Amino acid sequence: MLKFITTLRDRFYTLPPADKYVTWIVLVLSAIGVVAVYSAITFFAEVKSGGNTELFLLRHVMRVGLALAVMFGMSLVDYRVLARYSRVALVGALGLLLIVKLTGLVTEGPARWLELGGVGFQPSDLARVALLLYVGVLLTQKQEYIKSFGRSFLPILVWVGATVLLVGLEDLSTSAVMVMGVIAMCFVARVSAAQIGLLTMLGLVMGISLIIAEPHRAARVESFLGTDMFDTTEAEHVLDPRGEGYQAEQARIAFAMGGITGVGPGKSTQRDFLPTPYNDFIFAIIAEEYGLVGALALLAAFGLLLFRGFLRIARDAPDPLGAFLATGFTTLIVLYGFIHAGVSCGLLPVTGLPLPFVSYGGTSMLANGVMVGILLNISRQTYANAA
């Protein structure tokens, strides 16, 4: 056993280094998340477990630890090996999404969860990782005829369309971010502007159709715009301050309470009014407790992650596949962060996207760990090739 540990240690020290900035950003975000969740979880813990906040904090810390372990493990696995199984992973994710549609668990909203052995998980989190992996493979394989509609773009469109539709039926915001990630990858892969425009248009049409088809989505859009647009919604509920606009209003109050420097750690009052302050609106709680300074610092961390992902890891990747994957995964993670912040301060309609590595969560945290782990492995491969 001692020999095995020694061998493992020696092998670790001989590995090429990963991007230290990305690593530190994730560690800092995770630490901020632990503190913020502990503050925001109080009311939820009182309802669910008689005020035992330590129980929920322990669960969150365990999930963060698992996500970081997954991130470290993925950083050691050659991303080209993972790419070989991307099609299998995507087909499996599509199958699970179909099962969710038929038998999913309902947790305060649409049926998005499956439960195996008492553990619930969201197949959409597997789908977003698998889709970008497989799109990266397709873009790499089709570089010689990347401008061809039939040989290159159409196969990509079929896989993207099927995945986005199945995810979008229950989780429109996640599917929208997935489309944006694919568009970023297509741009880097030299897909023609007309084809990228077609993908964008089809995504918009699908999104609008899904909004119209679901009254609760239409109501959120109407509440954000402050007008009655759809026949399927009730204007009284949409425009009622305690109706669809309640969450956004409470989040804006949190920002106003925080001011420049905040009310102080653990002193949030809006955590008792926001429905899910530990997840969907964790950024609002951070802004209340640490003020504009804390909110901007958090956004700066995602900005630095964007810079490292695009202008270091993707740009210097050892092959096109690495560049495409780094672009897609960086786009996905950073967009989650910026959209979550935009929702919290009222710039975007309420979506329910968690803040990566900060919000209380399970499968979303693991999916983010996988994506960052792949980013770190690409950076390792870059260093190894340069050495």
C-alpha positions in Angstrom: 0.0 0.0 0.0 2.8 2.4 0.9 4.5 1.6 -2.4 1.3 2.4 -4.3 0.9 5.7 -2.5 4.6 6.6 -3.2 4.2 5.7 -6.9 1.0 7.8 -7.1 2.7 10.7 -5.4 5.8 10.5 -7.7 3.5 10.4 -10.8 1.6 13.4 -9.6 4.8 15.5 -9.2 5.9 14.6 -12.7 2.7 15.8 -14.3 2.7 18.9 -16.3 1.2 21.8 -14.4 -2.4 22.9 -15.0 -3.5 26.5 -15.3 -3.1 27.8 -11.8 -5.3 30.9 -12.3 -8.3 28.7 -13.2 -7.6 26.4 -10.3 -7.5 29.3 -7.8 -10.6 31.0 -9.2 -12.6 27.8 -8.7 -11.2 27.3 -5.1 -12.0 31.0 -4.2 -15.5 30.7 -5.7 -16.1 27.4 -3.8 -14.9 29.1 -0.5 -17.2 32.0 -1.1 -20.1 29.6 -1.8 -19.6 27.8 1.5 -19.8 31.0 3.4 -22.7 32.4 1.4 -24.8 29.2 1.5 -24.3 28.9 5.3 -25.8 32.4 5.6 -28.6 31.9 3.1 -29.7 28.4 4.2 -31.0 29.4 7.6 -34.7 29.8 6.8 -34.7 26.8 4.5 -33.1 24.7 7.3 -35.7 25.8 9.8 -38.5 24.6 7.5 -36.8 21.3 6.5 -34.9 20.2 9.6 -35.9 22.4 12.5 -33.1 24.9 12.1 -30.2 22.5 11.7 -28.2 24.7 9.3 -25.0 22.7 10.0 -26.6 19.6 8.4 -27.2 21.5 5.1 -23.8 23.2 5.4 -22.2 19.7 5.7 -24.1 18.5 2.6 -22.9 21.5 0.7 -19.3 21.1 1.8 -19.4 17.4 0.8 -20.7 18.3 -2.6 -18.1 21.0 -3.1 -15.4 18.5 -2.0 -16.7 15.9 -4.5 -16.9 18.5 -7.3 -13.3 19.5 -6.6 -12.2 15.9 -6.5 -13.9 15.3 -9.9 -12.3 18.4 -11.3 -8.8 17.2 -10.1 -9.5 13.7 -11.5 -10.7 15.0 -14.9 -7.6 17.2 -15.1 -5.5 14.0 -15.1 -7.5 12.3 -17.9 -6.5 13.2 -21.5 -9.5 15.1 -23.0 -9.0 13.2 -26.3 -9.8 10.0 -24.5 -13.0 11.4 -23.0 -13.9 12.7 -26.5 -13.9 9.1 -27.8 -16.9 8.3 -25.6 -18.7 11.5 -26.1 -21.3 10.1 -28.5 -22.1 7.2 -26.1 -22.5 9.8 -23.3 -24.7 12.0 -25.4 -27.0 9.1 -26.5 -27.2 8.0 -22.8 -28.1 11.6 -21.7 -30.8 11.8 -24.4 -32.2 8.5 -23.1 -32.2 9.8 -19.6 -33.9 13.0 -20.6 -36.7 10.9 -22.3 -37.1 9.0 -19.1 -37.3 12.2 -17.1 -40.0 13.4 -19.3 -42.0 10.3 -18.6 -41.2 9.6 -15.0 -39.2 12.5 -13.6 -39.6 13.7 -10.0 -41.3 17.0 -9.4 -39.3 19.3 -7.1 -41.1 22.7 -6.7 -41.5 23.1 -10.4 -41.1 21.0 -13.6 -40.1 17.4 -13.5 -36.3 17.5 -14.1 -35.0 14.8 -11.7 -34.4 11.1 -11.7 -33.8 9.1 -8.6 -31.5 6.1 -8.4 -30.9 4.4 -5.0 -32.4 7.3 -3.1 -30.1 9.8 -4.9 -31.6 12.4 -7.3 -29.8 13.9 -10.2 -30.6 16.0 -13.3 -29.8 14.4 -16.6 -29.7 17.9 -18.2 -26.3 18.4 -16.4 -24.9 15.3 -18.1 -26.4 16.4 -21.4 -24.8 19.8 -21.4 -21.3 18.3 -20.9 -21.8 15.5 -23.4 -23.3 17.7 -26.1 -20.3 20.1 -26.1 -17.9 17.2 -26.0 -19.5 15.6 -29.0 -19.9 18.9 -30.9 -16.2 19.5 -30.4 -15.5 16.0 -31.9 -17.8 16.7 -34.9 -16.2 20.1 -35.6 -12.7 18.6 -35.4 -13.6 15.7 -37.8 -15.3 18.0 -40.3 -12.6 20.7 -40.6 -11.7 19.9 -44.2 -15.3 20.6 -45.3 -16.5 22.8 -42.4 -18.4 25.1 -44.8 -20.5 22.3 -46.2 -24.1 22.4 -45.0 -25.0 18.8 -45.7 -21.7 17.1 -44.6 -20.8 19.3 -41.7 -23.5 21.6 -40.4 -26.6 19.4 -40.7 -25.3 16.5 -38.5 -24.3 19.0 -35.9 -27.7 20.7 -36.1 -29.5 17.4 -35.6 -27.7 16.5 -32.4 -27.9 20.0 -31.0 -31.6 20.3 -31.9 -32.5 17.0 -30.3 -30.6 17.7 -27.1 -31.7 21.3 -26.8 -35.4 20.4 -27.4 -35.4 17.6 -24.8 -33.6 19.9 -22.2 -35.7 22.9 -23.1 -39.0 21.1 -22.5 -38.3 21.4 -18.8 -35.3 23.8 -18.5 -35.4 26.5 -21.2 -32.6 28.6 -19.6 -30.1 25.7 -19.6 -30.9 24.9 -23.2 -30.4 28.5 -24.2 -27.0 28.6 -22.6 -26.1 25.3 -24.4 -27.0 26.9 -27.7 -24.8 29.9 -27.0 -21.9 27.6 -26.1 -22.3 25.7 -29.4 -22.4 29.0 -31.3 -19.1 30.0 -29.7 -17.5 26.7 -30.7 -18.9 27.0 -34.3 -17.4 30.5 -34.5 -14.0 29.3 -33.5 -14.3 26.3 -35.8 -14.8 28.6 -38.8 -18.4 27.5 -39.5 -19.9 30.0 -42.0 -21.7 33.1 -40.7 -24.9 32.0 -42.6 -24.9 28.7 -40.8 -24.3 30.3 -37.4 -27.0 32.7 -38.1 -29.4 29.9 -39.0 -28.5 28.1 -35.7 -29.2 31.3 -33.8 -32.5 31.9 -35.6 -33.6 28.3 -35.0 -32.7 28.6 -31.3 -34.7 31.8 -31.0 -37.7 30.3 -32.7 -37.6 27.2 -30.5 -37.2 29.4 -27.4 -40.1 31.6 -28.3 -42.3 28.6 -29.1 -41.4 27.0 -25.7 -42.2 30.3 -23.9 -45.6 30.6 -25.6 -46.4 26.9 -24.9 -45.8 27.2 -21.1 -47.8 29.8 -19.2 -45.3 30.0 -16.3 -42.5 30.9 -18.8 -44.7 33.4 -20.5 -45.6 35.0 -17.2 -42.0 35.4 -16.2 -41.3 37.2 -19.5 -44.4 39.4 -19.1 -43.4 40.2 -15.5 -39.9 41.2 -16.6 -41.2 43.5 -19.4 -44.1 44.8 -17.3 -46.8 44.1 -19.9 -49.4 41.6 -20.7 -48.4 39.9 -24.0 -49.8 36.3 -24.0 -53.4 35.0 -23.9 -52.3 32.0 -21.7 -51.4 34.2 -18.7 -53.4 36.2 -16.1 -52.5 39.8 -16.1 -53.5 40.2 -12.5 -51.0 37.6 -11.3 -48.2 38.7 -13.7 -48.3 42.3 -12.7 -49.0 41.7 -9.0 -45.9 42.6 -6.9 -46.5 39.4 -4.9 -47.0 37.3 -8.0 -44.5 36.5 -10.8 -42.4 39.6 -10.0 -42.0 38.8 -6.3 -38.6 37.1 -6.5 -37.1 39.8 -8.7 -38.4 42.5 -6.4 -37.0 40.9 -3.3 -33.6 40.4 -5.0 -33.5 44.1 -5.9 -34.3 45.0 -2.3 -31.3 42.9 -1.3 -29.0 45.0 -3.6 -30.5 48.2 -2.2 -29.9 47.0 1.4 -26.3 46.1 0.6 -25.2 49.4 -0.7 -21.5 49.8 -1.4 -20.0 47.7 1.3 -22.9 45.5 2.5 -24.6 44.8 5.8 -22.0 42.3 6.9 -21.5 38.5 6.7 -24.5 36.5 8.0 -26.7 39.6 8.4 -28.9 39.3 5.4 -32.6 39.9 5.9 -33.7 39.1 2.4 -32.8 35.4 2.8 -36.1 35.1 4.7 -38.1 36.5 1.8 -36.4 35.1 -1.4 -37.8 31.6 -2.1 -34.4 30.0 -2.9 -31.7 32.4 -1.7 -29.1 29.6 -1.3 -29.4 28.6 -5.0 -31.2 30.8 -7.6 -30.5 34.1 -5.9 -27.2 33.5 -4.0 -25.7 36.5 -5.8 -28.3 38.8 -4.3 -27.5 37.5 -0.8 -23.8 38.1 -1.5 -24.6 41.6 -2.8 -26.6 42.4 0.4 -24.0 41.1 2.8 -20.8 42.3 1.0 -22.3 45.2 -1.1 -21.4 46.4 -4.5 -17.7 45.7 -3.8 -18.3 42.0 -3.1 -20.6 41.7 -6.1 -18.1 43.2 -8.5 -15.3 41.1 -7.1 -17.3 38.0 -7.8 -18.0 39.1 -11.3 -14.3 39.9 -11.8 -13.5 36.3 -10.9 -15.8 35.1 -13.7 -14.2 37.7 -16.0 -10.7 36.4 -15.2 -12.0 32.8 -15.9 -13.3 34.0 -19.2 -9.9 35.6 -20.0 -7.9 32.5 -19.1 -10.3 30.1 -20.8 -10.4 32.0 -24.1 -7.1 33.8 -24.4 -4.8 31.3 -22.7 -6.3 27.8 -22.7 -8.3 27.8 -26.0 -5.8 30.0 -27.9 -2.8 27.9 -26.9 -4.5 24.5 -27.1 -2.4 21.7 -28.7 -5.0 20.8 -31.3 -8.4 22.1 -32.7 -10.4 19.7 -30.4 -8.8 21.3 -27.3 -9.5 24.8 -28.6 -13.2 24.0 -29.4 -13.8 22.3 -26.0 -12.0 25.1 -24.1 -14.2 27.7 -25.9 -17.4 25.8 -25.3 -16.9 24.9 -21.6 -15.6 28.4 -20.7 -18.6 30.0 -22.4 -21.0 27.7 -20.6 -19.6 28.3 -17.1 -19.1 32.0 -17.5 -22.6 32.6 -19.0 -24.1 30.7 -16.1 -22.4 33.1 -13.8 -23.2 36.3 -15.7 -26.9 35.3 -16.4 -27.4 34.4 -12.7 -26.0 37.8 -11.7 -28.2 39.5 -14.3 -31.3 37.8 -13.0 -30.4 38.7 -9.4 -30.1 42.4 -10.2 -33.2 42.6 -12.5 -31.4 42.9 -15.8 -32.9 39.5 -17.1 -36.0 37.5 -16.5 -36.0 35.0 -13.7 -34.4 31.8 -15.0 -33.3 29.5 -12.1 -29.7 29.1 -13.2 -27.3 28.4 -10.3 -24.1 30.4 -9.8 -21.2 27.9 -10.7 -19.3 26.6 -7.6 -21.2 29.1 -5.3 -24.9 28.0 -5.3 -26.1 25.1 -3.2 -26.4 22.2 -5.6 -25.5 18.6 -6.5 -25.3 17.5 -10.1 -24.8 21.0 -11.4 -21.7 21.3 -9.2 -20.4 18.0 -10.5 -21.0 19.0 -14.1 -19.0 22.2 -13.5 -16.2 20.2 -11.9 -16.0 18.0 -15.0 -15.9 21.0 -17.4 -13.2 22.8 -15.4 -11.3 19.5 -15.1 -11.2 19.2 -18.9 -10.1 22.8 -19.2 -7.2 22.1 -16.8 -6.3 19.0 -18.7 -6.1 21.0 -22.0 -3.8 23.4 -20.2 -1.7 20.4 -19.0 -1.4 19.1 -22.5 -0.4 22.5 -23.8 2.4 22.7 -21.3 3.6 19.2 -22.0 3.8 19.9 -25.8 5.7 23.1 -25.2 8.2 21.4 -22.8 
